[in-house]
Amino acid sequence: MRVIRTDVLVIGAGMAGLTAAARSLERGSSVVVVEKAAAVGGSARFAGYAWTAPTHEVMDEINPGGDPALRRALVDGFGGAIAWVESLGVECAAAVPILRYGRGHQFDTNQYLDECRRRVSTAGRLFTETETLALRSRDGAIAGAHLRLPDGTEIEVDSAATILATGGFQADAGLAAENIHPNAGVMQLRSNPASSGDGLRLAEAVGAATGKPRSGFYGHLVPTGVPFRDSGDFVALSLYYSEHALLFNLDNRRFTDETLGDHLTTMRLLEQPESRGLVIADERVYREWVLGSYVEGAVAVDKFDLAQRRGGRCGTAETLEDLAHLPPEWGYDGAAIAAEIRAVNAAGPAVYPARMHDSAPLDRGPYYVIEASPALTFPFHGIRIDEHGRVLAAAGGTVDGLYAVGSDAGGLYDHAYAGGIAPALVFGLAAADAAAPTHSAGIP
């Protein structure tokens, strides 16, 4: 069987994998990158910002359940990650607020990914449409992988370091149901379809530790029954403004503080009956938030109009009384919901569940109604790593020679979120630095 020898093998060519590969080349390592899809880039092709919490204090406040070492490493490494992106000739815009607690930079992720790919193709070796069958071991350490090429040929890659960066398991309904929530397998996929748990399976097969199940996921609310036509819909159909609206379940009740953020409300709605609910905005929320840009620099889209044109369960009510005319087949009691909205308006800051970050009443008609369901971008459960990206062993210590980065890694977030591109960059760089050899193996 043909054997390729290299310093670093990267399995997965999305943001984290290509970052690790390009950094490894800069560190003088020989590099082989393996991607099972026909094209590189993964879900990062659909992103536009790198952001996270600006300080340790903010990160600890919004993500108290995350691994402390990973939380600290992300905050500490973010500035260097942005400098790295710019060092590749990709301009990063000035920092802007993201959500209510983050800071981040807009940049052309496609330009960045293409530059990393160019460097790998020029100085390393890139295999696409190639399946990783198993990891190889030697003397108790991981020493590469067994691959199957597109033509069916099987080869071995012998490497001093192997970095898993396959993007998570969101495209595998069974793994989603097992590790996120029993209802998670039916969520619409707000991601590339190639990330189906390869990294997790490979790591578990060699004794890697994994994070806490049911630790949540990153996603957003989208109109129920409106399928994504293309990747542009991942943003266009996401109901980011729900943090200023009200959300009701099939029992006609609010069940969470919507103002904590649409990404957190999405996790809560998954646990509700049938994982669907009504997002209701009044004229103020529609004017100030539905019609506006969610993040400075982003294109504004009238998400209500788009959902209505695409056949979603949408409607307007001139007054709260008109909510009584919701279509009965939707399964809600509009009069009961109207009564709840009146109670919310009357309670103000004393309302329960609290509305910590926007307690203004929703009392200006017309009211804009969309039925929403959660959509899945990537899970928080994954392979446990340390701050250098080294994979932890279930039996203690580390799995020598093995690293995991990006959405393959777990433990950073626990029912909280402070960016996806930022940790892909930070831990991709960290793993490459930790894996840098004292000599180069070369690629015969």
C-alpha positions in Angstrom: 0.0 0.0 0.0 1.3 3.4 -0.9 2.5 5.5 2.1 2.9 9.2 2.3 5.0 10.6 5.1 4.4 14.1 6.4 4.8 16.1 9.6 1.2 17.2 9.9 -2.0 15.5 8.6 -5.1 17.7 8.7 -8.4 15.9 8.3 -11.0 18.4 7.2 -10.5 21.6 5.1 -12.9 24.2 6.6 -11.9 27.3 8.5 -10.1 25.4 11.4 -8.4 22.8 9.2 -7.1 25.2 6.6 -5.9 27.6 9.3 -4.0 24.8 11.0 -2.6 23.7 7.6 -1.5 27.1 6.5 0.1 27.9 9.9 1.9 24.5 9.9 3.4 25.4 6.6 4.6 28.7 7.9 6.2 26.9 10.8 8.2 24.8 8.4 6.1 21.6 8.6 5.3 19.4 5.7 1.5 19.1 5.4 -1.2 16.8 3.9 -4.8 18.0 4.0 -7.7 15.5 3.5 -11.3 16.7 2.7 -14.2 14.3 2.0 -16.2 16.9 0.1 -15.4 18.0 -3.4 -14.7 21.5 -2.4 -12.9 23.0 0.6 -14.2 25.7 3.0 -17.1 24.0 4.7 -19.6 26.2 6.6 -17.1 29.0 6.9 -17.9 29.9 3.2 -21.2 31.2 4.6 -19.7 33.4 7.4 -18.6 37.0 7.4 -17.4 37.8 11.0 -14.9 36.6 13.5 -16.0 37.6 17.0 -16.0 36.6 20.6 -16.3 38.0 24.1 -13.8 40.9 24.6 -12.7 40.1 28.1 -12.3 37.1 30.4 -15.0 38.6 32.7 -17.5 38.8 29.9 -16.7 35.3 28.7 -17.1 33.9 32.2 -20.4 35.7 32.7 -22.1 34.6 29.5 -20.5 31.1 29.3 -20.0 29.9 32.9 -20.3 26.2 32.0 -17.6 26.2 29.4 -14.1 24.8 30.1 -12.2 27.6 31.9 -8.9 26.9 30.1 -10.6 27.0 26.7 -12.6 30.1 27.5 -9.4 31.9 28.5 -7.4 30.7 25.5 -10.1 31.9 23.1 -10.1 35.5 24.6 -6.3 35.6 24.8 -5.8 34.3 21.3 -8.4 36.3 19.4 -6.2 39.4 18.7 -3.4 37.2 17.4 -5.9 35.3 15.2 -7.1 38.5 13.6 -3.5 39.6 13.0 -2.8 36.2 11.4 -5.7 36.6 9.0 -4.4 40.1 8.0 -0.9 38.6 7.6 -2.3 36.5 4.7 -3.4 39.7 2.9 -7.0 39.6 4.0 -8.4 42.9 5.3 -10.3 42.8 8.6 -12.7 45.7 9.3 -12.6 47.7 12.5 -14.2 46.0 15.5 -17.9 46.4 15.9 -20.4 45.2 18.6 -21.8 41.7 18.0 -25.0 40.7 19.9 -25.0 42.7 23.2 -21.7 41.4 24.6 -19.3 40.5 21.8 -16.8 42.4 19.6 -15.7 41.2 16.2 -14.4 42.0 12.7 -16.0 41.5 9.4 -13.7 39.9 6.8 -14.0 38.1 3.5 -13.9 34.5 4.7 -13.9 33.1 1.1 -10.8 35.2 0.3 -9.1 33.8 3.5 -10.1 30.2 2.8 -8.9 30.5 -0.8 -5.5 31.9 0.2 -5.1 29.0 2.7 -6.0 26.5 0.0 -3.5 28.1 -2.4 -0.7 27.8 0.1 -1.6 24.2 0.9 -1.8 23.3 -2.8 1.5 25.0 -3.5 3.6 23.8 -0.6 1.7 20.8 0.7 -0.7 18.3 -0.6 -4.5 18.5 -0.7 -6.8 15.5 -1.3 -10.5 16.1 -1.9 -13.4 13.6 -2.1 -11.3 11.4 0.1 -12.6 9.4 3.0 -10.7 8.8 6.2 -11.3 5.2 7.2 -9.3 5.0 10.5 -6.5 6.6 12.4 -3.2 4.8 12.5 -1.2 4.3 15.7 2.4 3.5 16.5 4.1 3.0 19.9 1.0 4.3 21.7 0.6 7.4 19.6 -1.5 8.4 16.7 0.6 8.3 13.5 -1.6 9.3 10.7 -4.6 7.7 9.0 -5.8 5.2 6.5 -7.5 6.9 3.5 -9.7 5.9 0.5 -9.2 8.1 -2.6 -12.1 9.0 -5.0 -11.1 6.1 -7.3 -11.3 3.6 -4.5 -7.5 3.3 -4.0 -6.5 3.1 -0.3 -3.3 4.7 1.0 -1.7 5.4 4.3 -0.5 8.8 5.6 2.3 8.5 8.2 2.4 11.7 10.2 3.9 13.0 13.4 0.7 15.0 14.2 -2.9 14.5 13.1 -5.4 17.3 13.4 -9.1 16.5 13.3 -11.2 19.4 11.8 -14.2 17.7 10.1 -16.7 20.4 11.3 -18.9 18.6 13.8 -21.7 16.1 13.5 -24.7 18.4 12.7 -25.5 16.5 9.4 -25.9 13.2 11.2 -29.5 13.0 12.5 -28.7 10.1 14.8 -25.7 11.8 16.5 -27.7 15.0 16.8 -30.6 13.2 18.5 -28.2 11.3 20.8 -26.0 14.2 21.8 -28.2 17.3 21.5 -31.8 16.5 22.1 -34.2 13.7 20.9 -35.9 16.3 18.6 -32.6 17.6 17.2 -32.5 15.1 14.3 -35.4 16.8 12.5 -34.0 20.3 12.7 -33.3 22.0 9.4 -29.6 22.0 8.7 -28.1 25.5 8.7 -24.7 24.3 7.6 -22.8 22.4 5.0 -24.0 18.8 4.6 -20.6 17.1 4.9 -20.0 17.5 8.6 -21.5 14.3 9.8 -19.4 13.2 12.8 -16.3 11.7 11.1 -13.9 13.4 13.5 -15.9 12.4 16.6 -16.0 8.7 15.5 -12.3 8.6 14.6 -11.4 10.1 18.0 -13.7 7.9 20.0 -12.3 4.8 18.3 -8.8 5.6 19.7 -10.0 6.4 23.3 -10.6 10.1 23.2 -12.6 11.9 25.8 -15.8 13.7 24.7 -17.6 16.6 26.2 -20.8 16.7 28.2 -23.8 15.5 26.1 -26.8 17.8 25.8 -24.5 20.9 26.1 -26.5 22.6 23.4 -25.8 23.9 19.9 -25.5 27.0 17.8 -28.4 27.8 15.5 -31.2 30.3 14.9 -34.9 30.4 14.6 -36.2 30.2 11.1 -39.8 30.2 9.7 -41.4 26.8 10.1 -41.9 24.9 6.9 -39.7 27.2 4.7 -36.8 25.1 3.3 -33.4 26.6 2.7 -32.9 27.0 -1.1 -29.2 27.8 -0.8 -26.6 28.9 1.7 -27.7 32.5 1.4 -30.9 31.6 3.2 -28.9 30.6 6.3 -28.7 34.3 7.1 -31.7 35.7 5.2 -34.2 33.4 6.9 -32.7 33.6 10.4 -35.0 35.5 12.8 -32.3 37.3 14.7 -34.8 40.0 15.8 -36.7 37.5 18.0 -34.7 38.8 21.0 -36.8 42.0 20.8 -40.0 40.1 20.1 -42.1 37.7 22.2 -42.1 33.9 21.7 -45.0 31.6 22.6 -45.1 27.8 22.6 -48.1 25.6 21.7 -49.4 26.1 25.2 -49.7 29.8 24.4 -47.1 30.7 27.0 -43.7 32.4 27.0 -41.1 30.0 28.4 -37.8 31.9 28.2 -36.2 35.3 28.3 -36.2 36.1 24.6 -33.8 39.1 25.1 -30.9 36.8 26.0 -30.5 36.2 22.2 -32.1 34.4 19.4 -29.3 31.8 19.4 -30.2 30.9 23.0 -33.9 31.0 22.5 -33.4 28.5 19.6 -32.1 25.9 22.1 -35.0 26.5 24.4 -37.6 26.2 21.6 -36.2 22.8 20.7 -37.3 21.5 24.1 -40.9 22.8 23.7 -43.9 20.8 22.4 -43.3 20.0 18.7 -40.3 22.3 18.8 -42.2 25.2 17.3 -43.6 28.5 18.5 -44.9 31.9 17.5 -42.6 34.9 17.2 -44.7 38.1 17.6 -43.3 41.6 17.0 -45.2 44.9 17.2 -44.7 48.0 14.9 -41.8 49.3 17.0 -39.8 46.0 16.8 -40.6 45.6 13.1 -39.4 49.1 12.3 -36.3 49.1 14.5 -35.2 45.5 14.3 -36.9 43.5 11.6 -36.0 46.1 8.9 -32.6 46.9 10.3 -29.1 45.2 10.1 -28.5 42.6 12.8 -24.8 43.5 12.9 -23.2 46.7 11.6 -22.2 46.2 8.0 -24.6 43.3 7.3 -27.2 43.6 4.6 -30.7 44.3 6.0 -33.5 41.9 5.0 -37.2 42.2 5.8 -37.4 38.7 7.2 -41.2 38.9 7.7 -41.7 39.8 4.1 -39.4 37.1 2.9 -41.0 34.4 5.1 -44.4 35.4 3.9 -43.3 35.3 0.2 -41.8 31.9 0.8 -45.0 30.4 2.2 -44.3 30.5 5.9 -46.9 30.6 8.6 -47.1 34.4 8.8 -49.7 37.0 9.3 -50.4 40.5 10.7 -52.9 41.6 13.3 -53.9 45.3 13.5 -54.8 44.9 17.2 -54.2 42.3 19.9 -57.9 41.4 19.6 -57.3 40.4 16.0 -54.9 37.6 17.2 -58.0 35.6 18.0 -58.3 34.9 14.3 -55.1 32.9 14.0 -55.8 29.9 11.7 -57.0 27.1 13.9 -54.8 24.5 12.1 -51.7 26.2 13.5 -52.7 24.9 16.9 -52.5 28.1 19.0 -55.1 30.1 21.0 -54.8 33.6 19.7 -57.0 35.1 22.4 -54.9 33.5 25.1 -51.7 34.8 23.5 -53.2 38.3 23.3 -53.9 38.1 27.0 -50.4 37.1 27.7 -49.0 40.0 25.7 -51.2 42.4 27.7 -49.9 40.9 30.9 -46.3 41.3 29.7 -46.9 44.9 28.8 -48.5 45.6 32.2 -45.8 43.9 34.2 -42.9 45.8 32.5 -39.6 44.9 34.2 -41.3 42.7 36.7 -42.5 40.2 34.0 -41.7 36.5 34.3 -39.8 35.1 32.5 -37.8 38.3 32.8 -36.9 40.4 29.7 -33.6 41.5 31.0 -32.3 43.5 28.0 -35.5 44.9 26.4 -38.5 45.3 28.7 -40.3 47.8 26.5 -44.0 47.0 25.9 -45.2 45.5 22.6 -48.2 47.7 22.4 -48.2 49.3 18.9 -50.1 47.6 16.2 -49.9 46.1 13.7 -48.4 42.9 15.1 -46.2 40.7 12.9 -46.6 36.9 13.5 -44.2 34.2 12.2 -44.2 30.6 13.3 -40.6 29.6 13.9 -38.6 26.4 14.5 -34.9 25.9 15.4 -32.3 25.3 12.8 -28.9 23.7 13.5 -25.5 25.1 12.6 -23.2 23.1 14.8 -23.2 21.2 18.1 -21.3 22.1 21.3 -20.7 18.5 22.2 -17.4 17.1 20.8 -13.9 15.9 21.4 -12.3 17.2 24.6 -9.2 19.2 24.0 -6.8 21.3 26.1 -5.9 24.9 25.3 -3.3 23.8 22.7 -5.9 21.6 20.8 -4.4 18.4 22.1 -7.0 15.7 22.4 -7.7 14.5 25.9 -7.9 10.7 26.6 -10.9 9.2 28.3 -8.5 7.3 30.5 -6.6 10.5 31.5 -3.8 12.4 29.9 -3.7 13.1 26.2 -4.0 11.0 23.1 -0.4 11.5 21.8 -0.1 12.9 18.3 -3.8 13.8 18.0 -5.4 17.3 18.0 -8.9 18.5 17.4 -10.1 22.0 16.3 -13.2 23.8 15.2 -16.6 22.3 15.6 -15.0 18.8 16.2 -13.8 20.1 19.6 -16.2 20.1 22.6 -16.2 21.7 26.0 -15.7 25.4 25.0 -19.4 26.2 25.2 -22.2 24.9 27.4 -25.6 26.4 26.5 -23.8 29.6 25.6 -22.2 31.0 22.5 -19.5 33.6 21.7 -18.6 33.0 18.1 -17.7 30.0 15.8 -15.1 31.5 13.4 -13.0 32.8 16.3 -12.4 29.5 18.0 -11.8 27.9 14.6 -9.0 30.4 14.0 -7.6 30.5 17.6 -7.4 26.7 18.1 -6.4 26.0 14.5 -3.4 28.2 15.1 -2.8 26.7 18.6 -2.8 23.1 17.3 -0.4 23.9 14.5 2.0 25.6 16.9 1.8 22.7 19.3 2.3 20.2 16.6 5.3 22.0 15.0 8.1 19.4 14.7 11.8 19.9 15.3 12.5 18.5 11.8 10.5 18.0 8.6 9.5 14.6 7.4 8.9 15.7 3.8 6.3 14.4 1.3 7.6 11.7 -1.0 
